Amino acid sequence: MSDQSMQTTLYSFAEEAPAPERTEQRAGERHLTLFRVGAITLGERRELCLIKNISAGGMMIRAYCKVREGDRLTVELKSGEPISGRAIWTKEHNVGVQFDHKIDVLHILHTSMEGPRPRMPRIEVDCAATLYLDCRPIPARIEDISQGGVKVAVREVLPRGKDLGVGLPGLAPIRASVCWQDDECAGITFNTLMPLNDLVRWLDQQRTPISRAS
């Protein structure tokens, strides 16, 4: 099954820079692409770029200028805060950037969402969840989340368009519906947007056990 899905900037708490993309777009899938815009500076040159994936340790960008592996560069986000690093891989127009110093992803997320919010960035999460279909619990695993929905790994075929509940750890079930599903994952849209402060607070709770363990 496939339907139009939204491809947006993906945020992650991982300490490593993102690796090159390994999977191809699903056959027949249509994407609405809303990557975050940034600016890249190499020496005296400054160009726009698209932020495809950002983690505590680095980012993947779509560059509109020539970047070579090993190049020193600075990426400036919409918040105006420059982040320095170096290119550790290139693949066609995509570039993997490793930061010189780790960043606070939640701070970047919250800053980027102040004021007008035309985009809903996705945040990579790895945690158990429960889907409720006609009051029947279905185990699932969250892969990423935004204010508008979640991407989950689930084995059971879900009826597209039918209302269901999404149970996240520590939160009451959220009413939602299935937007798309393939052999491995499903995209689920919340019926109403999750307030940004609630999402940031929940993400911080998910991150805290990781921080304590490390």
VEXPA-883836 format. One record per atom (N, C-alpha, C, O): residue number from 1; residue in one letter; chain; x, y, z. Coordinates in steps of 0.02 Angstrom, whole numbers, plus 32768, in hexadecimal, padded with zeros to 4 digits. Layout:
N
NUM|A|A|X|Y|Z
...
REM end
This chain:
214
1|M|A|802A|7FC5|8000
1|M|A|8000|8000|8000
1|M|A|802C|803E|8000
1|M|A|8062|803E|801E
2|S|A|8016|8072|7FDE
2|S|A|803C|80AF|7FDE
2|S|A|800C|80EA|7FD7
2|S|A|7FD4|80E3|7FBF
3|D|A|8024|8123|7FED
3|D|A|7FFD|8160|7FE8
3|D|A|802F|8199|7FEB
3|D|A|806A|818D|7FF7
4|Q|A|8018|81D6|7FE2
4|Q|A|8047|820D|7FE5
4|Q|A|805E|8217|802D
4|Q|A|8036|8219|805B
5|S|A|80A0|821C|8036
5|S|A|80BB|8227|8079
5|S|A|80E5|8267|8078
5|S|A|80FA|827E|8043
6|M|A|80F3|8282|80B3
6|M|A|8119|82BF|80B7
6|M|A|8161|82AF|80CB
6|M|A|816C|828E|80FD
7|Q|A|8190|82C6|80A3
7|Q|A|81D7|82BA|80B1
7|Q|A|81F4|82FB|80CC
7|Q|A|81FC|832C|80A7
8|T|A|8203|82FC|810C
8|T|A|821A|8339|812D
8|T|A|825D|832C|8150
8|T|A|8274|82F3|8154
9|T|A|827B|8361|8169
9|T|A|82B9|835B|818E
9|T|A|82B1|832C|81C9
9|T|A|8282|8333|81F0
10|L|A|82DF|82FD|81CF
10|L|A|82DC|82CC|8205
10|L|A|830E|82DE|823B
10|L|A|8349|82E6|822D
11|Y|A|82F7|82E4|8279
11|Y|A|8322|82F3|82B2
11|Y|A|8330|82B3|82D9
11|Y|A|8305|8286|82DB
12|S|A|836B|82AE|82F7
12|S|A|837D|8271|831B
12|S|A|83A9|8283|8357
12|S|A|83CD|82B4|8356
13|F|A|83A4|825B|838D
13|F|A|83CE|8264|83C8
13|F|A|8411|823F|83C0
13|F|A|843B|8243|83ED
14|A|A|841B|821B|8389
14|A|A|8458|81F5|8380
14|A|A|8496|8222|8383
14|A|A|8494|825B|836D
15|E|A|84CD|8208|839E
15|E|A|850A|822F|83A4
15|E|A|8535|822B|8366
15|E|A|8566|8250|8360
16|E|A|8524|81FE|8337
16|E|A|854A|81F8|82FA
16|E|A|852B|8222|82C2
16|E|A|84EF|8232|82C4
17|A|A|8554|8235|8291
17|A|A|853A|8257|8256
17|A|A|8511|8225|822D
17|A|A|8521|81EA|822D
18|P|A|84DE|823C|820A
18|P|A|84B4|820E|81E2
18|P|A|84DD|81EA|81AD
18|P|A|850B|8207|8190
19|A|A|84CC|81AC|81A0
19|A|A|84EC|8185|816B
19|A|A|84C8|8192|812A
19|A|A|8490|81AB|812A
20|P|A|84E7|8180|80F1
20|P|A|84C5|8188|80B1
20|P|A|8484|8160|80B0
20|P|A|847E|812C|80CF
21|E|A|8453|817A|808B
21|E|A|8413|8157|8086
21|E|A|841D|8114|8063
21|E|A|843F|8110|8030
22|R|A|83FE|80E0|8080
22|R|A|8409|809C|8067
22|R|A|83CE|8081|8040
22|R|A|83D6|8053|8017
23|T|A|8392|809D|804B
23|T|A|8357|8081|802A
23|T|A|833E|80B1|7FF5
23|T|A|8343|80EE|7FFC
24|E|A|8322|8095|7FC1
24|E|A|8305|80BD|7F8C
24|E|A|82BD|80CE|7F9D
24|E|A|829E|80AD|7FC7
25|Q|A|82A2|8100|7F7C
25|Q|A|825C|8112|7F86
25|Q|A|822F|80D8|7F73
25|Q|A|823C|80B6|7F42
26|R|A|81FC|80CB|7F9A
26|R|A|81CF|8094|7F8C
26|R|A|81AE|809D|7F48
26|R|A|819B|80D5|7F36
27|A|A|81A8|8066|7F23
27|A|A|818B|8069|7EE0
27|A|A|8145|8087|7EE3
27|A|A|811B|8072|7F0B
28|G|A|8139|80B8|7EB8
28|G|A|80F6|80D6|7EB3
28|G|A|80E7|8109|7EE9
28|G|A|80B1|8126|7EEA
29|E|A|8116|8116|7F18
29|E|A|8108|8144|7F4E
29|E|A|8114|818B|7F38
29|E|A|8145|819A|7F15
30|R|A|80E8|81B8|7F4C
30|R|A|80EF|81FF|7F3C
30|R|A|8101|8225|7F7C
30|R|A|80E0|821D|7FAF
31|H|A|8135|824E|7F78
31|H|A|814B|8273|7FB3
31|H|A|813C|82BE|7FAB
31|H|A|8144|82DA|7F75
32|L|A|8125|82DC|7FE1
32|L|A|8123|8325|7FE6
32|L|A|8161|8338|800F
32|L|A|8163|832B|804B
33|T|A|8192|8356|7FEE
33|T|A|81D3|8363|800E
33|T|A|81D5|83A9|802C
33|T|A|81CB|83DA|8009
34|L|A|81E1|83AC|806E
34|L|A|81E4|83EC|8092
34|L|A|8222|83ED|80BF
34|L|A|821C|83F6|80FB
35|F|A|825D|83E4|80A0
35|F|A|8299|83E6|80C8
35|F|A|82A7|842D|80E0
35|F|A|8295|845E|80C0
36|R|A|82C7|8431|811A
36|R|A|82D9|8472|8137
36|R|A|8312|8491|810F
36|R|A|8340|846F|80FA
37|V|A|830F|84D3|8105
37|V|A|8342|84F7|80DF
37|V|A|8378|850F|810E
37|V|A|836A|8528|8144
38|G|A|83B7|8509|80F9
38|G|A|83F0|8524|811E
38|G|A|8420|8546|80EF
38|G|A|8412|854C|80B3
39|A|A|8458|855D|8109
39|A|A|848C|857C|80E1
39|A|A|84CE|855B|80F1
39|A|A|84DE|8550|812C
40|I|A|84F5|854B|80BE
40|I|A|8535|852B|80C7
40|I|A|856C|855B|80B1
40|I|A|8567|857B|807D
41|T|A|85A1|855F|80DA
41|T|A|85D9|858B|80CA
41|T|A|8618|8561|80C4
41|T|A|862B|853D|80F3
42|L|A|863A|8565|808B
42|L|A|867A|8544|807F
42|L|A|86AC|857B|806C
42|L|A|86A7|8596|8035
43|G|A|86DA|858A|8098
43|G|A|8709|85C1|808B
43|G|A|86E3|8602|8085
43|G|A|86C1|8618|80B4
44|E|A|86E9|8623|804B
44|E|A|86C7|8663|803F
44|E|A|8683|8659|801E
44|E|A|865E|868A|8014
45|R|A|8672|861B|800D
45|R|A|8635|860F|7FE7
45|R|A|85FC|85FD|8017
45|R|A|8605|85D6|8046
46|R|A|85C1|8619|800A
46|R|A|8586|860B|8033
46|R|A|854C|85F9|8004
46|R|A|853B|8620|7FD8
47|E|A|852E|85BE|800E
47|E|A|84F9|85A6|7FE3
47|E|A|84C0|858A|800E
47|E|A|84CA|8579|8049
48|L|A|8485|8585|7FF1
48|L|A|844D|8565|8013
48|L|A|8455|8519|8010
48|L|A|8476|84FE|7FE3
49|C|A|8436|84F7|8040
49|C|A|8434|84AE|8040
49|C|A|83F2|8499|8060
49|C|A|83CF|84C1|807F
50|L|A|83E2|8459|8059
50|L|A|83A8|843C|807A
50|L|A|83BF|840D|80B0
50|L|A|83EB|83E3|80A4
51|I|A|83A2|8412|80EC
51|I|A|83B3|83E7|8124
51|I|A|8385|83AA|8121
51|I|A|8349|83B0|812D
52|K|A|83A1|836F|8111
52|K|A|8379|8333|810A
52|K|A|8374|830C|814C
52|K|A|8342|82ED|815B
53|N|A|83AB|830E|8173
53|N|A|83AF|82E6|81B0
53|N|A|83DF|8309|81DE
53|N|A|8417|831A|81CA
54|I|A|83CC|8313|821D
54|I|A|83F9|8334|824D
54|I|A|83F8|830F|828F
54|I|A|83C3|82FF|82A9
55|S|A|8434|8300|82A9
55|S|A|843B|82DD|82E8
55|S|A|8468|8305|8316
55|S|A|8481|833B|8303
56|A|A|8474|82EB|8352
56|A|A|84A0|830F|8381
56|A|A|84E7|8312|8366
56|A|A|850C|8341|8376
57|G|A|84FA|82E1|833E
57|G|A|853F|82DF|8326
57|G|A|854B|82F7|82E0
57|G|A|8585|82FF|82CC
58|G|A|8516|8304|82BA
58|G|A|8521|8319|8275
58|G|A|84E0|8320|824F
58|G|A|84AA|831F|826C
59|M|A|84E6|8327|820D
59|M|A|84AB|832F|81E3
59|M|A|84B8|8316|819D
59|M|A|84F1|830F|8187
60|M|A|8481|8308|817A
60|M|A|8484|82F9|8133
60|M|A|8463|8333|810F
60|M|A|842B|8346|811E
61|I|A|8487|8350|80DE
61|I|A|846D|8389|80B9
61|I|A|846A|8378|806F
61|I|A|848E|834D|8056
62|R|A|843E|839C|804D
62|R|A|843C|839B|8004
62|R|A|845E|83DB|7FEF
62|R|A|8441|8411|7FF7
63|A|A|849B|83D6|7FD4
63|A|A|84C3|8411|7FC3
63|A|A|84B6|8427|7F7B
63|A|A|84AB|83FD|7F4F
64|Y|A|84B9|8468|7F70
64|Y|A|84B1|8483|7F2D
64|Y|A|84F4|849F|7F13
64|Y|A|84F6|84C5|7EE3
65|C|A|852A|848B|7F34
65|C|A|856D|849E|7F1E
65|C|A|859A|8461|7F28
65|C|A|8587|8431|7F49
66|K|A|85D5|8462|7F0A
66|K|A|8602|842A|7F0E
66|K|A|8621|8425|7F53
66|K|A|8641|8454|7F6C
67|V|A|8617|83EB|7F73
67|V|A|8635|83DE|7FB4
67|V|A|865C|839D|7FAE
67|V|A|8642|836B|7F94
68|R|A|869A|839D|7FC6
68|R|A|86C4|8361|7FC3
68|R|A|86CC|8344|8009
68|R|A|86CB|8368|803B
69|E|A|86D5|8304|800C
69|E|A|86E1|82E2|804C
69|E|A|871F|8301|806D
69|E|A|8753|8308|804D
70|G|A|8719|8313|80AC
70|G|A|874F|8332|80D1
70|G|A|874C|837D|80D4
70|G|A|8770|839C|80FB
71|D|A|8720|839D|80AB
71|D|A|871A|83E6|80AC
71|D|A|8701|83FE|80F0
71|D|A|86D3|83E1|810D
72|R|A|8720|8434|8108
72|R|A|8707|8457|8143
72|R|A|86CE|8485|812D
72|R|A|86D2|84A5|80F8
73|L|A|8699|8488|8155
73|L|A|8661|84B2|8142
73|L|A|863A|84C7|8180
73|L|A|8644|84AE|81B7
74|T|A|860D|84F7|8175
74|T|A|85DF|850E|81AA
74|T|A|8599|850D|818E
74|T|A|858D|8523|8156
75|V|A|856A|84F2|81B5
75|V|A|8524|84F1|81A0
75|V|A|84FD|851E|81D0
75|V|A|8501|8517|820D
76|E|A|84D7|854C|81B4
76|E|A|84AE|8579|81DC
76|E|A|8465|8568|81D3
76|E|A|844C|8565|819B
77|L|A|8443|855B|820B
77|L|A|83FC|854C|820A
77|L|A|83D4|858D|820B
77|L|A|83F0|85C3|8211
78|K|A|8392|8586|8206
78|K|A|8367|85C1|8205
78|K|A|836E|85EA|8245
78|K|A|8363|8627|8244
79|S|A|8381|85CA|827B
79|S|A|8389|85ED|82BB
79|S|A|83C5|861D|82BA
79|S|A|83CD|8645|82E7
80|G|A|83F0|8618|8285
80|G|A|8429|8644|827F
80|G|A|8466|862D|82A6
80|G|A|8498|8651|82AA
81|E|A|8463|85F1|82C2
81|E|A|849A|85D7|82E9
81|E|A|84C6|85AB|82BE
81|E|A|84B1|8574|82AC
82|P|A|8504|85C1|82AC
82|P|A|852F|8599|8280
82|P|A|854C|855C|82A5
82|P|A|855E|8560|82E0
83|I|A|8550|8524|8282
83|I|A|856B|84E6|829D
83|I|A|85A4|84D0|8270
83|I|A|859A|84C6|8235
84|S|A|85DF|84C9|828D
84|S|A|861A|84B8|8265
84|S|A|8625|846D|8265
84|S|A|8612|844A|8294
85|G|A|8644|8454|8230
85|G|A|8653|840D|822A
85|G|A|867A|83FE|81EB
85|G|A|8698|842B|81CD
86|R|A|8679|83BF|81D6
86|R|A|869B|83AC|8198
86|R|A|8672|8377|8175
86|R|A|864C|8352|8194
87|A|A|867A|8373|8134
87|A|A|8658|8342|810B
87|A|A|867B|82FF|8113
87|A|A|86B7|82F9|8106
88|I|A|8656|82CB|8128
88|I|A|8675|8289|8131
88|I|A|8661|8259|80FA
88|I|A|867F|8224|80F4
89|W|A|862F|8269|80D1
89|W|A|861E|8242|8096
89|W|A|85F4|826D|8067
89|W|A|85D3|829C|807C
90|T|A|85F6|825B|8028
90|T|A|85CB|827B|7FF6
90|T|A|85AD|8244|7FCA
90|T|A|85CE|8212|7FBC
91|K|A|856F|824D|7FB6
91|K|A|854D|821E|7F8A
91|K|A|851E|8246|7F5E
91|K|A|84EA|825D|7F75
92|E|A|8531|824E|7F1E
92|E|A|850D|827A|7EF0
92|E|A|850A|82C0|7F0E
92|E|A|853E|82DE|7F1B
93|H|A|84CE|82DA|7F1A
93|H|A|84C8|831E|7F36
93|H|A|84C5|831D|7F83
93|H|A|84C4|8352|7FA2
94|N|A|84C1|82E2|7FA1
94|N|A|84BC|82DD|7FE9
94|N|A|8501|82DD|800A
94|N|A|8531|82C1|7FEF
95|V|A|8505|82FE|8044
95|V|A|8544|8303|8068
95|V|A|8538|82F3|80B2
95|V|A|8509|830C|80D1
96|G|A|8563|82C9|80CE
96|G|A|8561|82BB|8116
96|G|A|8591|82E8|813A
96|G|A|85CD|82E9|812A
97|V|A|8579|830D|816B
97|V|A|85A2|833E|8190
97|V|A|85A9|8326|81D9
97|V|A|8577|8319|81FA
98|Q|A|85E5|8322|81F1
98|Q|A|85F2|8312|8237
98|Q|A|8603|8353|825B
98|Q|A|8630|8377|8247
99|F|A|85DD|8363|8290
99|F|A|85E8|83A1|82B5
99|F|A|8628|839D|82DE
99|F|A|863E|8368|82F3
100|D|A|8646|83D8|82E9
100|D|A|8681|83DB|8315
100|D|A|866D|83CE|835D
100|D|A|8693|83B0|8383
101|H|A|8632|83E4|836F
101|H|A|8618|83DA|83B3
101|H|A|85CF|83C5|83AF
101|H|A|85AA|83DE|8384
102|K|A|85BA|8399|83DA
102|K|A|8575|8381|83DA
102|K|A|8545|83BB|83EA
102|K|A|8557|83E9|8410
103|I|A|850A|83B7|83CF
103|I|A|84D8|83EB|83D9
103|I|A|849D|83CF|8401
103|I|A|8494|8393|8406
104|D|A|8474|83FC|841C
104|D|A|8436|83EA|8440
104|D|A|83FE|83EA|840D
104|D|A|83E6|841F|83F9
105|V|A|83E9|83AF|83F8
105|V|A|83B6|83AA|83C3
105|V|A|8374|83C9|83D8
105|V|A|8353|83EA|83AF
106|L|A|8360|83C0|8416
106|L|A|8320|83DC|842D
106|L|A|8322|8428|842C
106|L|A|82F0|8448|841C
107|H|A|835C|8445|843C
107|H|A|8362|848F|8439
107|H|A|835B|84A7|83F1
107|H|A|8338|84D8|83E4
108|I|A|837C|8484|83C3
108|I|A|8377|8496|837C
108|I|A|832F|848F|8364
108|I|A|8316|84BA|8340
109|L|A|830E|8459|8378
109|L|A|82C9|844D|8364
109|L|A|829C|8484|837E
109|L|A|8273|849F|8358
110|H|A|82A1|8494|83BD
110|H|A|8275|84C5|83DC
110|H|A|8281|850A|83BD
110|H|A|8251|852F|83B0
111|T|A|82C1|851C|83B2
111|T|A|82D1|855D|8395
111|T|A|82B5|8562|834E
111|T|A|829B|8597|833A
112|S|A|82BB|852C|8328
112|S|A|82A4|852D|82E3
112|S|A|8259|8533|82DD
112|S|A|8240|8549|82AA
113|M|A|8235|851F|8311
113|M|A|81EC|851F|830D
113|M|A|81CC|855C|832D
113|M|A|818F|8561|8331
114|E|A|81F5|858D|8343
114|E|A|81D9|85CA|835E
114|E|A|81BF|85F6|8325
114|E|A|81DB|85F4|82EE
115|G|A|818B|861B|8331
115|G|A|816E|8644|82FD
115|G|A|8145|861A|82CE
115|G|A|812B|85E6|82E1
116|P|A|813D|8631|828E
116|P|A|8116|860B|825D
116|P|A|8132|85C5|8254
116|P|A|816F|85BC|8254
117|R|A|8106|8593|824D
117|R|A|811E|854E|8249
117|R|A|8100|852B|820B
117|R|A|80D0|8505|8210
118|P|A|811E|8539|81D0
118|P|A|8104|851A|8193
118|P|A|8117|84D1|818D
118|P|A|80F9|84AD|8165
119|R|A|8148|84B9|81B3
119|R|A|815F|8474|81AE
119|R|A|8157|8450|81F0
119|R|A|8159|846F|8225
120|M|A|814F|840F|81ED
120|M|A|814D|83E6|8228
120|M|A|8187|83B5|8226
120|M|A|8180|8380|8208
121|P|A|81C0|83C6|8244
121|P|A|81FA|839A|8240
121|P|A|81EC|8358|8263
121|P|A|81C8|8354|8294
122|R|A|820B|8323|8248
122|R|A|8206|82E1|8266
122|R|A|8242|82D5|8293
122|R|A|827A|82EB|8285
123|I|A|8236|82B3|82CB
123|I|A|826C|82A4|82FB
123|I|A|8272|8258|8301
123|I|A|8241|8235|830F
124|E|A|82AE|823F|82F6
124|E|A|82BA|81F7|82F9
124|E|A|82B5|81DF|8341
124|E|A|82D6|81FB|836E
125|V|A|828E|81AC|834D
125|V|A|8284|818F|8390
125|V|A|8282|8144|8389
125|V|A|8269|8129|8358
126|D|A|829B|8122|83BB
126|D|A|8297|80D8|83BC
126|D|A|8278|80C4|83FE
126|D|A|829B|80BE|8430
127|C|A|8237|80B9|83FE
127|C|A|8215|80A5|843C
127|C|A|81D6|807D|842B
127|C|A|81BA|8084|83F4
128|A|A|81C1|8055|845A
128|A|A|8185|802C|8450
128|A|A|8147|8058|8452
128|A|A|8145|808C|8473
129|A|A|8113|8043|842E
129|A|A|80D3|8065|842E
129|A|A|809C|8031|8427
129|A|A|80AA|7FF7|8415
130|T|A|805F|8045|8434
130|T|A|8026|8018|842C
130|T|A|7FF1|803B|8401
130|T|A|7FDC|8073|8410
131|L|A|7FDC|801A|83CD
131|L|A|7FA5|8033|83A4
131|L|A|7F65|8011|83BB
131|L|A|7F65|7FD6|83CB
132|Y|A|7F2F|8037|83BC
132|Y|A|7EEE|801C|83D2
132|Y|A|7EBD|8020|8398
132|Y|A|7EA8|8056|8385
133|L|A|7EAC|7FE6|837D
133|L|A|7E7D|7FE0|8345
133|L|A|7E3F|7FBD|835D
133|L|A|7E40|7F81|836D
134|D|A|7E07|7FE2|8361
134|D|A|7DC9|7FC8|837D
134|D|A|7DD6|7FAB|83C3
134|D|A|7DBE|7F75|83D3
135|C|A|7DFB|7FD0|83EB
135|C|A|7E0C|7FBF|8430
135|C|A|7E3D|7F84|8435
135|C|A|7E4E|7F6E|846D
136|R|A|7E54|7F69|83FE
136|R|A|7E83|7F31|83FF
136|R|A|7ECA|7F4C|83FC
136|R|A|7EDB|7F72|83CD
137|P|A|7EF5|7F3A|842C
137|P|A|7F3A|7F54|842C
137|P|A|7F65|7F31|83F8
137|P|A|7F61|7EF4|83F0
138|I|A|7F8E|7F58|83D4
138|I|A|7FBC|7F3E|83A2
138|I|A|8001|7F59|83B2
138|I|A|800B|7F96|83B2
139|P|A|8032|7F2E|83C0
139|P|A|8076|7F47|83D0
139|P|A|8097|7F66|8393
139|P|A|808F|7F4D|835B
140|A|A|80BB|7F9B|839E
140|A|A|80DE|7FBE|8368
140|A|A|811D|7FDF|8385
140|A|A|8128|7FDE|83C2
141|R|A|8145|7FFB|8359
141|R|A|8181|801D|8370
141|R|A|8188|805F|8349
141|R|A|8185|8060|830C
142|I|A|8190|8095|836F
142|I|A|8195|80D7|8350
142|I|A|81DA|80DE|832F
142|I|A|820D|80CE|834D
143|E|A|81DA|80F6|82F0
143|E|A|8219|8104|82CD
143|E|A|8226|814F|82C9
143|E|A|825F|8165|82D1
144|D|A|81F2|8176|82BE
144|D|A|81F8|81BF|82C3
144|D|A|81B4|81DD|82D1
144|D|A|8180|81BE|82C7
145|I|A|81B5|821C|82EA
145|I|A|8178|823D|82FF
145|I|A|817C|8287|82ED
145|I|A|81B2|82A4|82EC
146|S|A|8142|82A5|82DF
146|S|A|813D|82ED|82D6
146|S|A|80FE|8303|82FA
146|S|A|80DB|82DB|8318
147|Q|A|80F0|8344|82F6
147|Q|A|80B2|835C|8314
147|Q|A|8075|833F|82F0
147|Q|A|803F|833B|830D
148|G|A|807F|832A|82B2
148|G|A|8047|8313|828A
148|G|A|803C|82C8|8287
148|G|A|8009|82B1|826E
149|G|A|806D|82A0|82A1
149|G|A|8064|8257|829D
149|G|A|80A3|8231|82AD
149|G|A|80D4|824D|82C4
150|V|A|80A1|81EF|829F
150|V|A|80D9|81C4|82AE
150|V|A|80E4|8192|8275
150|V|A|80B6|8182|824F
151|K|A|8122|817C|826F
151|K|A|8132|8144|8244
151|K|A|8142|810A|8272
151|K|A|816C|8110|829F
152|V|A|8120|80D1|8268
152|V|A|8129|8099|8295
152|V|A|813C|805A|826E
152|V|A|8128|8051|8235
153|A|A|8162|802F|828F
153|A|A|816E|7FEC|8276
153|A|A|8138|7FBF|8294
153|A|A|8131|7FBC|82D1
154|V|A|8113|7F9E|8269
154|V|A|80DB|7F74|8281
154|V|A|80D3|7F3A|8250
154|V|A|80DA|7F42|8214
155|R|A|80C4|7EFF|826C
155|R|A|80BE|7EC3|8243
155|R|A|8078|7EBA|8226
155|R|A|806F|7E9E|81F0
156|E|A|8046|7ED2|824B
156|E|A|8001|7EC7|8236
156|E|A|7FEC|7EF9|8200
156|E|A|7FFF|7F33|8202
157|V|A|7FC4|7EE1|81D0
157|V|A|7FA9|7F0E|819D
157|V|A|7F73|7F39|81BD
157|V|A|7F45|7F20|81DE
158|L|A|7F78|7F7B|81B4
158|L|A|7F49|7FAA|81D2
158|L|A|7F1B|7FC6|819C
158|L|A|7F31|7FD3|8164
159|P|A|7EDB|7FCF|81AB
159|P|A|7EAC|7FEB|817A
159|P|A|7EB8|8035|8170
159|P|A|7EB2|805D|819F
160|R|A|7EC9|8048|8132
160|R|A|7ED8|808E|8124
160|R|A|7E9A|80B9|812B
160|R|A|7E64|80A8|8113
161|G|A|7EA2|80F2|814D
161|G|A|7E6B|8121|8155
161|G|A|7E3F|8115|8192
161|G|A|7E17|813F|81A4
162|K|A|7E46|80DB|81B2
162|K|A|7E1C|80CB|81EC
162|K|A|7E3A|80EA|822B
162|K|A|7E77|80EB|8235
163|D|A|7E0E|8104|8256
163|D|A|7E25|8121|8295
163|D|A|7E44|80EC|82C2
163|D|A|7E2C|80B3|82C5
164|L|A|7E78|80FF|82E5
164|L|A|7E97|80D4|8317
164|L|A|7EB8|8100|834B
164|L|A|7EBD|813D|8343
165|G|A|7ECF|80E2|8381
165|G|A|7EF2|8106|83B5
165|G|A|7F3C|80F6|83B4
165|G|A|7F4F|80BD|83A7
166|V|A|7F66|8127|83C3
166|V|A|7FAE|811D|83C7
166|V|A|7FC3|8129|8410
166|V|A|7FBE|8161|8429
167|G|A|7FD9|80F5|8431
167|G|A|7FEE|80FA|8476
167|G|A|8039|8102|847B
167|G|A|805F|80D4|846C
168|L|A|804F|813D|8490
168|L|A|8097|814B|849A
168|L|A|80A6|8145|84E5
168|L|A|807B|8152|850F
169|P|A|80E3|8130|84F6
169|P|A|80F5|812A|853D
169|P|A|80E8|816A|8564
169|P|A|8101|819F|8552
170|G|A|80C0|8164|859A
170|G|A|80B3|819D|85C5
170|G|A|807C|81CC|85AE
170|G|A|806D|81FD|85D0
171|L|A|805D|81BE|8574
171|L|A|8028|81E9|855A
171|L|A|7FE8|81C1|854F
171|L|A|7FEA|8185|8543
172|A|A|7FAF|81E3|8554
172|A|A|7F6F|81C4|8543
172|A|A|7F6E|81B6|84F8
172|A|A|7F8D|81DB|84D2
173|P|A|7F49|8182|84E2
173|P|A|7F46|8174|849A
173|P|A|7F2F|81B0|8471
173|P|A|7F02|81D5|8485
174|I|A|7F4F|81B9|8438
174|I|A|7F40|81F1|840B
174|I|A|7F17|81D7|83D0
174|I|A|7F2A|81A5|83B1
175|R|A|7EE0|81F8|83C1
175|R|A|7EB7|81E3|8389
175|R|A|7EDA|81F3|8347
175|R|A|7EF5|822A|833E
176|A|A|7ED9|81C3|8319
176|A|A|7EFF|81CA|82DB
176|A|A|7EE0|819D|82A6
176|A|A|7EAF|817B|82B1
177|S|A|7EFF|819E|826B
177|S|A|7EEA|8171|8234
177|S|A|7F27|815E|820B
177|S|A|7F59|8182|820A
178|V|A|7F22|8126|81E9
178|V|A|7F5A|810C|81C0
178|V|A|7F5B|8130|817D
178|V|A|7F28|8132|815A
179|C|A|7F95|814B|816B
179|C|A|7F9D|8170|812C
179|C|A|7FBA|8142|80F6
179|C|A|7FA2|8143|80BD
180|W|A|7FED|811A|8108
180|W|A|800B|80EB|80D9
180|W|A|802B|80B2|80FF
180|W|A|8036|80B6|813C
181|Q|A|8039|807C|80DB
181|Q|A|805A|8042|80F9
181|Q|A|807D|801B|80C3
181|Q|A|8064|8013|808B
182|D|A|80B9|8001|80D4
182|D|A|80DC|7FD3|80A7
182|D|A|80EC|7F93|80CF
182|D|A|80CD|7F86|8102
183|D|A|811C|7F6C|80B6
183|D|A|8129|7F2C|80D7
183|D|A|8148|7F33|811D
183|D|A|8144|7F05|8145
184|E|A|8167|7F6D|812B
184|E|A|818B|7F75|816A
184|E|A|816E|7FAA|8198
184|E|A|8170|7FA2|81D5
185|C|A|8153|7FDF|817C
185|C|A|813F|8019|81A5
185|C|A|80FB|8034|818F
185|C|A|80E0|8021|815B
186|A|A|80E1|805F|81BA
186|A|A|80A2|8082|81AB
186|A|A|80A8|80CB|81C0
186|A|A|80C8|80DB|81F3
187|G|A|808A|80F6|8199
187|G|A|8086|813D|81AB
187|G|A|8042|814C|81C7
187|G|A|800F|813F|81A8
188|I|A|8040|8168|8204
188|I|A|8001|8175|8228
188|I|A|7FFC|81BF|8236
188|I|A|802A|81DE|8250
189|T|A|7FC3|81DC|8224
189|T|A|7FB7|8224|822C
189|T|A|7F8A|8230|8268
189|T|A|7F55|8212|826E
190|F|A|7FA0|825D|8295
190|F|A|7F76|8270|82CE
190|F|A|7F3A|8299|82B5
190|F|A|7F40|82BF|8285
191|N|A|7F01|8290|82D5
191|N|A|7EC5|82B6|82C1
191|N|A|7ECD|8300|82D0
191|N|A|7EB1|832A|82AD
192|T|A|7EF2|8310|8304
192|T|A|7F03|8356|8314
192|T|A|7F4D|835B|8323
192|T|A|7F6B|832B|833C
193|L|A|7F6B|8394|8314
193|L|A|7FB2|839D|8320
193|L|A|7FC3|8397|836A
193|L|A|7F9E|83B0|8394
194|M|A|7FFA|8376|8379
194|M|A|8013|8374|83BE
194|M|A|8033|83B8|83CD
194|M|A|805E|83CE|83A7
195|P|A|8021|83D9|8404
195|P|A|8041|8419|8415
195|P|A|808D|8411|8419
195|P|A|80A6|83DF|8434
196|L|A|80B2|8442|83FF
196|L|A|80FB|843D|83FD
196|L|A|8119|8432|8442
196|L|A|8146|8409|844A
197|N|A|8100|8457|8474
197|N|A|811B|8450|84B8
197|N|A|8112|8409|84D2
197|N|A|813E|83EE|84F4
198|D|A|80D8|83EA|84C3
198|D|A|80CC|83A5|84D9
198|D|A|80FB|8375|84B6
198|D|A|8115|8346|84D5
199|L|A|8107|8381|8475
199|L|A|8135|8355|8450
199|L|A|817C|835B|846A
199|L|A|819E|8329|8475
200|V|A|8193|8398|8476
200|V|A|81D7|83A3|848F
200|V|A|81DF|8384|84D4
200|V|A|8212|8365|84E3
201|R|A|81AC|838C|84FF
201|R|A|81AF|8370|8542
201|R|A|81B2|8323|853F
201|R|A|81D8|8304|8564
202|W|A|818A|8305|8513
202|W|A|818A|82BC|850C
202|W|A|81CD|82A4|84F1
202|W|A|81E8|8271|8508
203|L|A|81E9|82C7|84C0
203|L|A|822A|82B4|84A4
203|L|A|8260|82B8|84D9
203|L|A|828D|828D|84DC
204|D|A|825D|82EB|8503
204|D|A|828F|82F3|8538
204|D|A|828B|82B8|8568
204|D|A|82BE|82A1|8581
205|Q|A|824E|82A1|8577
205|Q|A|8246|8267|85A3
205|Q|A|8262|8228|8583
205|Q|A|827D|81FD|85A7
206|Q|A|825C|8221|8541
206|Q|A|8279|81E7|851F
206|Q|A|82C4|81E9|851D
206|Q|A|82E5|81B5|851E
207|R|A|82DF|8226|851A
207|R|A|8328|822E|8516
207|R|A|834A|8226|8559
207|R|A|8384|8210|855B
208|T|A|8328|8236|8590
208|T|A|8347|8237|85D2
208|T|A|8365|81F3|85E6
208|T|A|839E|81F2|85FD
209|P|A|8341|81BB|85DD
209|P|A|8360|817A|85EF
209|P|A|839F|816C|85C6
209|P|A|83CE|814D|85DF
210|I|A|83A0|8182|8585
210|I|A|83DB|8178|855C
210|I|A|8415|819F|8577
210|I|A|844D|8186|857D
211|S|A|8407|81DF|8589
211|S|A|843C|820A|85A4
211|S|A|8459|81EE|85E4
211|S|A|8495|81F0|85EF
212|R|A|842C|81D5|8610
212|R|A|8443|81BA|8650
212|R|A|846E|817B|8645
212|R|A|849F|8171|8668
213|A|A|8459|8152|8615
213|A|A|847E|8114|8608
213|A|A|84C3|8121|85ED
213|A|A|84F1|80F9|85F7
214|S|A|84CB|8159|85C7
214|S|A|850C|8167|85AA
214|S|A|8538|818F|85D9
214|S|A|8571|819F|85C8
REM end
